[in-house]
Amino acid sequence: MSRPVLLDFYADWCGPCRRQGPILEELKKKMGDKVDIRKIDVDQHMEMANKYGIRVVPTLVIEKDGKVMHSLEGVTSAETLEAMLSRLVD
């Protein structure tokens, strides 16, 4: 089994995205290598944003084994993300 992947769809001009960044850094410290966190700038990677149907930033997509498990729009707390991801860690 693979580890869960958290995709952070953001934009540099987005205020809430700037608030989400430190939350994800805190999450990375807590969960370490159990989770793969990837930042995706929607302005640079429009095709990927379209593939996932991103309409709002920030949007966080949690995948496990290539399947979307959760999609969250807006700023999301580290506690909420940790609870969701912990259930997906092998």
SULLINBEL-V161859 format. One record per pair of residues at least 4 apart in sequence whose ideal C-beta (glycine too) atoms are under 8 Angstrom apart, sorted by sequence separation. I is the first residue (numbers start at 1). J is the second residue. D is the distance in Angstrom with one decimal. If there is no record, write none. Layout:
BEGIN
i = [I & I]
j = [J & J]
d = [D & D]
END
This chain:
BEGIN
i = [10 & 14 & 15 & 16 & 17 & 19 & 20 & 21 & 22 & 23 & 24 & 25 & 26 & 27 & 28 & 31 & 40 & 41 & 42 & 45 & 46 & 47 & 48 & 50 & 55 & 63 & 72 & 76 & 77 & 78 & 79 & 80 & 81 & 82 & 83 & 84 & 85 & 12 & 40 & 49 & 54 & 63 & 64 & 76 & 11 & 62 & 63 & 10 & 28 & 42 & 52 & 61 & 62 & 27 & 40 & 62 & 72 & 28 & 40 & 52 & 61 & 62 & 10 & 27 & 60 & 61 & 62 & 10 & 60 & 61 & 8 & 42 & 59 & 60 & 24 & 59 & 59 & 70 & 24 & 42 & 58 & 69 & 8 & 52 & 58 & 60 & 56 & 58 & 6 & 56 & 58 & 52 & 62 & 69 & 6 & 60 & 62 & 62 & 64 & 62 & 6 & 8 & 10 & 12 & 3 & 4 & 5 & 6 & 8 & 10 & 11 & 3 & 4 & 5 & 6 & 7 & 8 & 9 & 10 & 11 & 12 & 3 & 4 & 5 & 6 & 8 & 10 & 11 & 3 & 5 & 7 & 9 & 20 & 9 & 17 & 20 & 16 & 17 & 16 & 9 & 14 & 14 & 7 & 9 & 11 & 10 & 9 & 10 & 30 & 9 & 8 & 9 & 35 & 9 & 27 & 31 & 34 & 8 & 9 & 23 & 26 & 30 & 7 & 23 & 6 & 7 & 23 & 24 & 27 & 31 & 35 & 6 & 7 & 20 & 23 & 27 & 31 & 34 & 6 & 7 & 19 & 20 & 5 & 24 & 4 & 5 & 16 & 23 & 27 & 31 & 4 & 5 & 16 & 4 & 2 & 2 & 1 & 4 & 6 & 6 & 4 & 4 & 4 & 3 & 3 & 1]
j = [14 & 18 & 19 & 20 & 21 & 23 & 24 & 25 & 26 & 27 & 28 & 29 & 30 & 31 & 32 & 35 & 44 & 45 & 46 & 49 & 50 & 51 & 52 & 54 & 59 & 67 & 76 & 80 & 81 & 82 & 83 & 84 & 85 & 86 & 87 & 88 & 89 & 17 & 45 & 54 & 59 & 68 & 69 & 81 & 17 & 68 & 69 & 17 & 35 & 49 & 59 & 68 & 69 & 35 & 48 & 70 & 80 & 37 & 49 & 61 & 70 & 71 & 20 & 37 & 70 & 71 & 72 & 21 & 71 & 72 & 20 & 54 & 71 & 72 & 37 & 72 & 73 & 84 & 39 & 57 & 73 & 84 & 24 & 68 & 74 & 76 & 73 & 75 & 24 & 74 & 76 & 71 & 81 & 88 & 27 & 81 & 84 & 85 & 88 & 88 & 35 & 37 & 39 & 41 & 33 & 34 & 35 & 36 & 38 & 40 & 41 & 34 & 35 & 36 & 37 & 38 & 39 & 40 & 41 & 42 & 43 & 35 & 36 & 37 & 38 & 40 & 42 & 43 & 36 & 38 & 40 & 42 & 58 & 49 & 57 & 60 & 57 & 58 & 58 & 52 & 57 & 58 & 52 & 54 & 57 & 57 & 57 & 58 & 78 & 58 & 58 & 59 & 85 & 60 & 78 & 82 & 85 & 60 & 61 & 75 & 78 & 82 & 60 & 76 & 60 & 61 & 77 & 78 & 81 & 85 & 89 & 61 & 62 & 75 & 78 & 82 & 86 & 89 & 62 & 63 & 75 & 76 & 62 & 81 & 62 & 63 & 74 & 81 & 85 & 89 & 63 & 64 & 75 & 64 & 64 & 65 & 65 & 69 & 81 & 85 & 85 & 88 & 89 & 89 & 90 & 90]
d = [6.1 & 7.0 & 7.0 & 6.4 & 6.9 & 7.1 & 6.2 & 6.6 & 6.4 & 6.5 & 6.3 & 6.8 & 6.5 & 5.9 & 7.2 & 4.6 & 8.0 & 6.1 & 6.5 & 6.2 & 6.1 & 6.4 & 6.6 & 7.5 & 7.8 & 6.3 & 4.9 & 5.3 & 6.9 & 5.9 & 6.5 & 6.6 & 5.9 & 5.9 & 7.3 & 7.2 & 6.5 & 7.7 & 5.3 & 4.1 & 5.0 & 5.6 & 5.2 & 5.7 & 5.9 & 7.4 & 6.4 & 3.8 & 7.5 & 4.3 & 7.7 & 5.9 & 4.9 & 7.5 & 5.9 & 4.2 & 7.9 & 5.6 & 7.2 & 5.7 & 7.3 & 7.7 & 6.8 & 7.1 & 7.7 & 5.1 & 7.8 & 7.6 & 7.4 & 7.9 & 6.7 & 6.0 & 6.6 & 4.6 & 5.8 & 6.9 & 5.1 & 5.6 & 7.8 & 5.9 & 7.6 & 7.6 & 5.9 & 7.7 & 6.8 & 5.7 & 4.6 & 6.5 & 7.4 & 7.1 & 8.0 & 7.7 & 7.9 & 6.3 & 7.8 & 7.1 & 6.0 & 6.6 & 4.8 & 7.1 & 5.9 & 6.7 & 6.3 & 6.8 & 7.4 & 7.8 & 7.5 & 7.1 & 6.8 & 7.2 & 6.5 & 5.9 & 5.4 & 4.6 & 4.8 & 5.4 & 4.8 & 5.1 & 6.4 & 5.3 & 7.2 & 6.1 & 7.3 & 7.9 & 7.1 & 6.6 & 6.9 & 5.5 & 5.8 & 6.5 & 5.8 & 5.4 & 4.6 & 5.9 & 5.5 & 7.6 & 7.5 & 4.6 & 5.8 & 7.0 & 4.9 & 6.7 & 7.2 & 4.8 & 5.0 & 5.4 & 5.8 & 5.1 & 7.0 & 6.5 & 6.4 & 4.5 & 5.3 & 7.4 & 4.7 & 6.6 & 7.5 & 5.8 & 7.0 & 7.1 & 4.8 & 6.1 & 6.9 & 7.2 & 6.1 & 4.3 & 6.6 & 7.9 & 5.4 & 6.3 & 7.2 & 7.4 & 7.7 & 5.1 & 5.0 & 6.2 & 7.9 & 4.8 & 5.4 & 6.9 & 5.2 & 7.2 & 7.3 & 7.9 & 5.9 & 4.6 & 6.5 & 7.6 & 7.8 & 7.7 & 6.7 & 7.5 & 5.0 & 4.9 & 7.1 & 5.6 & 6.7 & 7.3 & 7.0 & 6.9 & 5.3 & 4.2 & 6.6 & 6.8 & 7.2 & 4.7]
END
